[in-house]
Amino acid sequence: MSAEHLGTMSAGKVRAWLASERFDAASTRYGVDTYRLVYRTVDTRRRATTASGLLVLPRNGKRVLRTVSYTHGTMSYKADAPSTSADVWASGAAVTYGSAGFATVAPDYLGLGLGPGAHPWKDVPSETSASLDMLRAARGFVPRKGRALDGRVLVTGFSQGASSALGLARALQDGADPRLRLQAVAPISGGYDFRGAELPALLEGRLHPKMSVAYASYLLTSWNRIHGGIYRTPSELFQEPYAGRVEKYFDSTTPGRVMLAGLPGTLGELLTPRGFEVLRHPSGTFAQALRVDGEVCTAWTPRVPVRLYEISEDEQAANANTAHCAAAFRARGVNVPVIDVGDRTYGDSRHLGSNLSGTALVVRWFAGLGRSV
C-alpha cells in the first residue's frame, strides 16, 4: 500500500550503530537502505486489515537478492516495532542480515507498528500470514528500486518470533506462495511448547518472576481477545488492582516500561486461584489454542536444513521448549541440531543476550548456505 524510505547507512555507520547495542558487526559488508512498508493482510478471523514492517536492502550493487525473514521477539507497544522504533534493539538483527548482503524482511505483526488494533500475541497463524504477506509486499516493492528477490527465503526469528519463523517455514514449504521457496530455518530461543514446557516452568518458579507475570498476563488477555472462553471478566483470573488495568496494559498502546511497572513482582500477587487453575489445567478454547501453538514443531516434517539455537539457563524461554521441539522433529525422522549460542547477556538477561549471539551465528550459517544449497 505504501513504502517510506527511512534512512541510509554506510557500512561504517552500520558497524558503529550495531556495536552501540552490542550486536556483532563482523558480518557487515555493505551499507543499507531501510524502508517501512504498509501492506494488506488478514486478521485473526481472516478479515482484511493492514500491517507494517521493515525492509532492509543492502547497498551492494546486486540486482537479484536472496531474502531473510526475521521475526522479532515479544513487545507490547506499537511504537517499539521494527519499522517504527529508532532503537537499535528493534531492528538490529534485520540490519545485521541486510548489511551482510541479504534483502531482509522484518514484519511488525498485527497490531504493532502502524497496524490497527491490539496485537494478538503468540498467535502463530496470524504471525504466519503477516510474515508471508510482508514477503509478498517486499517482492512487489523491490522492482521499483531496480532489483528483485530471487525467491529463496531463509527464515529466522527470536523468542516469540522463533515460533513465528517455524510457522512461516511450514507455510512456505507447503507451497503457500509458489514464487517463494524455503531454503533453511534457524529460530532462536523460542517458546515452542507452552503447555508442556513454558507454563510448567513459569508456574514452578523456574523462570524470571517479573517476566513470568508479564507473559502470563499477555497470554491470557491476548488469547481471550482472540479465542474467547478463557474468562468473562478479568477479575476471574486476576487479583485487584491488576484486574482493572491488565487488559489496558496489553492493548498495544501502553509503553512496556509502564506495563512492567504496573504489574506485580510475582504470580501469587497477580492471579486468583481460578487464574492458576487455568494455567495448570488448560481446557476448552485455551487448550485448543495451546495445541495449535505447539504445532510449529509437531505437525510438519521439514525438508530443508533446520537448526534450533538456544542459550543455557534461559530465564524467559525454558530450555525444555527447544528440547521438546527437537524431539518432535526427531520423531518425524528429522534430526535437527541444537546449537548453544554461548554465554551472553544483554541487560542482565541471558534470554535477550541469545538474540545477539544467535544472530551472529545464524547470519554466518545463512551466508555459507548460499554456496552449498
Number of C-alpha atoms within 10 A of each C-alpha: 11 11 17 13 11 15 11 17 18 16 19 13 14 22 23 14 17 20 15 12 14 17 23 20 21 13 18 22 20 23 22 29 18 22 21 24 25 24 20 16 21 16 22 17 9 11 9 10 16 20 26 32 30 28 33 29 28 27 20 16 10 11 13 16 21 17 29 28 27 28 30 27 20 15 19 25 22 28 20 21 29 29 27 20 14 13 12 17 21 21 24 24 29 28 33 28 30 30 29 26 28 30 27 31 32 30 32 33 31 30 25 29 26 21 19 16 15 19 27 27 24 21 23 25 19 23 27 25 23 27 28 24 20 28 26 17 23 26 21 12 19 18 13 9 9 10 16 20 22 15 19 17 24 25 29 32 29 30 25 25 27 28 32 35 31 27 26 28 31 23 18 21 19 14 13 15 15 10 13 20 18 23 24 22 26 28 29 32 32 31 27 30 26 20 21 14 19 22 21 16 21 24 18 8 13 16 20 17 19 16 18 24 22 23 17 20 23 23 17 24 24 21 20 18 17 18 14 15 13 22 16 10 10 20 18 15 25 25 18 15 14 20 18 13 15 24 17 14 23 25 21 23 17 15 16 18 10 10 18 15 10 14 21 17 17 16 23 16 15 23 23 18 12 14 23 18 13 18 20 13 10 16 15 11 16 20 16 12 19 20 15 14 23 22 19 26 24 21 13 18 17 22 12 13 16 23 19 23 25 30 28 16 14 20 20 25 29 28 20 19 23 25 16 18 23 21 17 21 20 14 12 14 11 17 16 17 12 18 15 17 22 14 12 18 17 14 8 9 14 22 26 23 22 27 30 23 23 29 28 20 18 23 25 14 14 22 16 11 14 11 7 6 10
